[in-house]
């Protein structure tokens, strides 16, 4: 299994990117996806984005992590790559300890 991580900012078209990425993941029946909001971070331009009230940024870091097989991740990445103007994408090998839903 692989974990694909997309590091983007909250500025610009974040809502559209999140809906597109998560909607696409659901539509393609990927195993799972999680969106995490960061408190601080910086990227390619080395500009610090922070939630600190003295240096409040309107472009906080966001991590979208998607988990599935290599084939599904490889097929999914090109669909969202063009939608992300500023950001970073990584892929890591992961070991799934359990994957279950107790709901009915």
C-alpha positions in Angstrom: 0.0 0.0 0.0 1.0 3.6 -0.6 0.3 6.9 1.1 0.1 9.9 -1.2 0.6 13.2 0.6 -0.4 16.6 -1.0 1.0 19.6 0.8 -0.9 22.8 -0.2 -1.9 26.1 1.3 -5.3 27.4 2.3 -5.0 30.4 0.0 -6.4 30.5 -3.5 -8.9 27.8 -4.5 -8.4 25.5 -1.5 -12.1 24.6 -1.2 -12.2 23.6 -4.9 -9.0 21.6 -4.6 -10.3 19.8 -1.5 -13.6 19.0 -3.1 -11.9 17.9 -6.3 -9.3 15.7 -4.5 -11.6 14.1 -2.0 -14.5 13.8 -4.5 -12.2 12.2 -7.0 -10.8 9.8 -4.3 -14.4 8.8 -3.3 -15.5 8.5 -7.0 -12.5 6.2 -7.8 -13.1 4.1 -4.6 -9.7 4.8 -3.1 -9.2 3.2 0.3 -9.2 6.5 2.3 -8.3 10.1 2.5 -7.7 12.6 5.4 -7.3 16.4 5.4 -5.2 17.9 8.1 -4.7 21.7 8.8 -1.2 22.8 9.9 -0.4 25.6 12.4 2.8 26.7 10.6 4.8 25.8 7.6 6.8 27.0 4.6 7.3 25.8 1.1 9.3 26.4 -2.1 9.3 30.2 -1.6 10.6 29.9 2.1 7.8 32.2 3.3 6.6 31.3 6.8 2.9 30.8 7.1 1.7 30.8 10.7 -1.4 30.9 12.8 0.5 33.0 15.4 -1.7 36.0 16.1 1.3 38.4 15.7 2.1 37.1 12.3 -1.2 35.7 11.2 -1.2 34.2 7.7 -4.2 33.7 5.4 -2.4 30.8 3.7 -1.9 28.1 6.3 -0.6 24.6 5.4 -2.9 21.8 4.5 -2.0 18.1 4.1 -4.3 15.8 2.1 -3.2 12.2 2.6 -4.7 9.4 0.4 -4.0 5.7 1.0 -4.4 2.9 -1.5 -2.5 0.5 -3.9 0.2 1.8 -6.2 -2.0 1.2 -9.3 -4.8 3.4 -7.9 -2.5 6.1 -6.6 -0.6 6.2 -9.9 -3.9 6.6 -11.8 -5.2 9.3 -9.4 -2.2 11.6 -9.2 -2.3 12.9 -12.8 -6.0 13.9 -12.3 -5.1 16.3 -9.5 -1.6 17.3 -10.4 -2.7 20.1 -12.8 -5.2 21.5 -10.2 -2.4 22.3 -7.7 -0.5 25.4 -8.7 1.7 25.6 -5.5 2.4 22.6 -3.4 4.3 19.3 -3.0 3.2 15.7 -3.6 5.0 12.7 -2.1 4.4 9.0 -2.1 5.5 6.7 0.6 5.3 2.9 1.2 3.1 2.2 4.2 2.2 -0.9 6.1 -1.5 -1.2 6.9 -2.0 -2.6 10.5 -5.8 -2.6 10.1 -8.5 -1.2 7.9 -12.0 -1.6 9.1 -15.4 0.0 9.6 -17.5 -1.0 12.6 -20.5 0.7 11.2 -23.4 -1.2 9.5 
